């Protein structure tokens, strides 16, 4: 296995961050600890320095506190209050939302590619819907859907879809327009009808663009799902845990949830990357050529495809 | 649409359909203005017919605008679409007599917007000027600075950039409660959230612009014995401007979202996000919609401002020619 040239610098940066964490943590926490001592709170420590790592609501939690919080929130794995199940629920909502967003995105994209009139009438609003802080609509949408009996995970998925459909629409529209004019001409000389042109040329051509859009849309959908969970009565999900612990002012738990949701986001995007590699294997070689590193240049000279 | 009559007649029929449909919808709204019982089935059918006529009309009329480059006239079909949706929503809500507490009619939202505009403007000042703008400026400048450093030192590029791409897949909302707890309920906490949100796209985009330079131009700079500073001033920065503006445009949206979401987790009793959260909780949806309209107008105007600056500073770029 070849090691990435990024590995050593990345490790160094990570080490620097970790090494800086302790002094910064002490700097941030000691004033708070001093204040807590001055007010005479019952703390199991004497000096501000000792207390800095044991505050109930630290400015920055100490690694020990984070570790303990992590252990508390991770196990037992199947507990309804533990992170794994809640993260799975949020991930499910996000994925359903992404699926819905893909359907809507394809609808708009095909419309825009097929008819310029459609594009003229709708594209400004599709763009404007992005400059609008759409998240603001989430609390209202959730209450509204709840009134009509849509409850549970579905409203969250719908909100996730609403936030994620834009990058997919734009990406797919770009992809559908991406085939070479020569290829389109070839379809014409084969007397292919519109439907065949889409099925055999335009859809396959749009797949790489779809995946690029998915990476952006996945994060957007995850944000949508979490915000939807926060602003509703929900019984499961990362957002519900965030809201609960925010109300209970459990700072350490909030840090743990934040870190786990970051991991969830990274995992979901990695899932898209994996699918991309699986479904569009022809892209891999072109990507390697697109960024000529020393190795690929060598390989190209020797006639080897890496 | 290769019918035998000329283009003028075709567009004329489009405008006719449009007028007919809007007439139908508006007539119904006027007739139903003070009613309190739901409309009959036939009347609902009439509304559907009116909406269909309008859509059909827009579809025909829009053909006429396909090749117009003037942005104001070219916007006509989109404006008609918005008008159609608003009028149809008004008619439908009145026909079904949906309780105003649940979905307010557009006319009611507009009157509420006029009533509470002072409160909303104060909220907007807090959310946009203090939180979003300050955070945006700080985040974007820091991002640009980081990109300059990262593009200069290969070690930083290898060590930092992978983290920047990883960070872009993290849901920012999860960051908000932590930062609000850490920094406090006042506006600085939200400004920090905004700064973090706009920081990473700026780093990634500006870095691409600074490094994806034509190798021939770089060789030319070298043969002129240009210093590092000159190289950045005359080649790399101009090359990066379109990328930087892309990040700036993206950042306007992210900044608004960041500020509003940040307020969901605690605010000092002001702000658009705070208002939306509170009013949605007690079914004051007319105020929620008004707040959303204010936020949207500001968001669009801000985006437009950055786009205008972009055209001013990078007018030479291929995408504008």
Boltz contact constraints between the chains, C-beta under 6 A:
constraints:
  - contact:
      token1: [A, 6]
      token2: [B, 158]
      max_distance: 6.0
  - contact:
      token1: [A, 6]
      token2: [B, 162]
      max_distance: 6.0
  - contact:
      token1: [A, 9]
      token2: [B, 155]
      max_distance: 6.0
  - contact:
      token1: [A, 9]
      token2: [B, 158]
      max_distance: 6.0
  - contact:
      token1: [A, 9]
      token2: [B, 159]
      max_distance: 6.0
  - contact:
      token1: [A, 10]
      token2: [B, 159]
      max_distance: 6.0
  - contact:
      token1: [A, 10]
      token2: [B, 162]
      max_distance: 6.0
  - contact:
      token1: [A, 12]
      token2: [B, 159]
      max_distance: 6.0
  - contact:
      token1: [A, 13]
      token2: [B, 159]
      max_distance: 6.0
  - contact:
      token1: [A, 59]
      token2: [B, 182]
      max_distance: 6.0
  - contact:
      token1: [A, 116]
      token2: [B, 66]
      max_distance: 6.0
  - contact:
      token1: [A, 117]
      token2: [B, 59]
      max_distance: 6.0
  - contact:
      token1: [A, 117]
      token2: [B, 62]
      max_distance: 6.0
  - contact:
      token1: [A, 117]
      token2: [B, 63]
      max_distance: 6.0
  - contact:
      token1: [A, 120]
      token2: [B, 62]
      max_distance: 6.0
  - contact:
      token1: [A, 120]
      token2: [B, 65]
      max_distance: 6.0
  - contact:
      token1: [A, 120]
      token2: [B, 77]
      max_distance: 6.0
  - contact:
      token1: [A, 121]
      token2: [B, 58]
      max_distance: 6.0
  - contact:
      token1: [A, 121]
      token2: [B, 62]
      max_distance: 6.0
  - contact:
      token1: [A, 121]
      token2: [B, 77]
      max_distance: 6.0
  - contact:
      token1: [A, 121]
      token2: [B, 78]
      max_distance: 6.0
  - contact:
      token1: [A, 121]
      token2: [B, 81]
      max_distance: 6.0
  - contact:
      token1: [A, 124]
      token2: [B, 78]
      max_distance: 6.0
  - contact:
      token1: [A, 128]
      token2: [B, 300]
      max_distance: 6.0
  - contact:
      token1: [A, 130]
      token2: [B, 253]
      max_distance: 6.0
  - contact:
      token1: [A, 131]
      token2: [B, 253]
      max_distance: 6.0
  - contact:
      token1: [A, 131]
      token2: [B, 299]
      max_distance: 6.0
  - contact:
      token1: [A, 131]
      token2: [B, 300]
      max_distance: 6.0
  - contact:
      token1: [A, 131]
      token2: [B, 303]
      max_distance: 6.0
  - contact:
      token1: [A, 132]
      token2: [B, 296]
      max_distance: 6.0
  - contact:
      token1: [A, 132]
      token2: [B, 299]
      max_distance: 6.0
  - contact:
      token1: [A, 133]
      token2: [B, 256]
      max_distance: 6.0
  - contact:
      token1: [A, 133]
      token2: [B, 257]
      max_distance: 6.0
  - contact:
      token1: [A, 133]
      token2: [B, 260]
      max_distance: 6.0
  - contact:
      token1: [A, 133]
      token2: [B, 295]
      max_distance: 6.0
  - contact:
      token1: [A, 135]
      token2: [B, 257]
      max_distance: 6.0
  - contact:
      token1: [A, 135]
      token2: [B, 260]
      max_distance: 6.0
  - contact:
      token1: [A, 135]
      token2: [B, 261]
      max_distance: 6.0
  - contact:
      token1: [A, 136]
      token2: [B, 260]
      max_distance: 6.0
  - contact:
      token1: [A, 136]
      token2: [B, 276]
      max_distance: 6.0
  - contact:
      token1: [A, 136]
      token2: [B, 292]
      max_distance: 6.0
  - contact:
      token1: [A, 136]
      token2: [B, 295]
      max_distance: 6.0
  - contact:
      token1: [A, 139]
      token2: [B, 277]
      max_distance: 6.0
  - contact:
      token1: [A, 139]
      token2: [B, 280]
      max_distance: 6.0
  - contact:
      token1: [A, 140]
      token2: [B, 280]
      max_distance: 6.0
  - contact:
      token1: [A, 140]
      token2: [B, 288]
      max_distance: 6.0
  - contact:
      token1: [A, 143]
      token2: [B, 280]
      max_distance: 6.0
  - contact:
      token1: [A, 147]
      token2: [B, 102]
      max_distance: 6.0
  - contact:
      token1: [A, 219]
      token2: [B, 169]
      max_distance: 6.0
  - contact:
      token1: [A, 222]
      token2: [B, 171]
      max_distance: 6.0
  - contact:
      token1: [A, 223]
      token2: [B, 171]
      max_distance: 6.0
  - contact:
      token1: [A, 223]
      token2: [B, 173]
      max_distance: 6.0
  - contact:
      token1: [A, 226]
      token2: [B, 171]
      max_distance: 6.0
  - contact:
      token1: [A, 226]
      token2: [B, 173]
      max_distance: 6.0
  - contact:
      token1: [A, 227]
      token2: [B, 173]
      max_distance: 6.0
  - contact:
      token1: [A, 242]
      token2: [B, 177]
      max_distance: 6.0
  - contact:
      token1: [A, 246]
      token2: [B, 177]
      max_distance: 6.0
  - contact:
      token1: [A, 246]
      token2: [B, 265]
      max_distance: 6.0
  - contact:
      token1: [A, 251]
      token2: [B, 181]
      max_distance: 6.0
  - contact:
      token1: [A, 254]
      token2: [B, 177]
      max_distance: 6.0
  - contact:
      token1: [A, 254]
      token2: [B, 178]
      max_distance: 6.0
  - contact:
      token1: [A, 255]
      token2: [B, 178]
      max_distance: 6.0
  - contact:
      token1: [A, 258]
      token2: [B, 174]
      max_distance: 6.0
  - contact:
      token1: [A, 258]
      token2: [B, 175]
      max_distance: 6.0
  - contact:
      token1: [A, 258]
      token2: [B, 178]
      max_distance: 6.0
  - contact:
      token1: [A, 261]
      token2: [B, 171]
      max_distance: 6.0
  - contact:
      token1: [A, 261]
      token2: [B, 174]
      max_distance: 6.0
  - contact:
      token1: [A, 262]
      token2: [B, 170]
      max_distance: 6.0
  - contact:
      token1: [A, 265]
      token2: [B, 169]
      max_distance: 6.0
  - contact:
      token1: [A, 265]
      token2: [B, 170]
      max_distance: 6.0
  - contact:
      token1: [A, 265]
      token2: [B, 171]
      max_distance: 6.0
  - contact:
      token1: [A, 266]
      token2: [B, 166]
      max_distance: 6.0
  - contact:
      token1: [A, 266]
      token2: [B, 169]
      max_distance: 6.0
  - contact:
      token1: [A, 269]
      token2: [B, 169]
      max_distance: 6.0
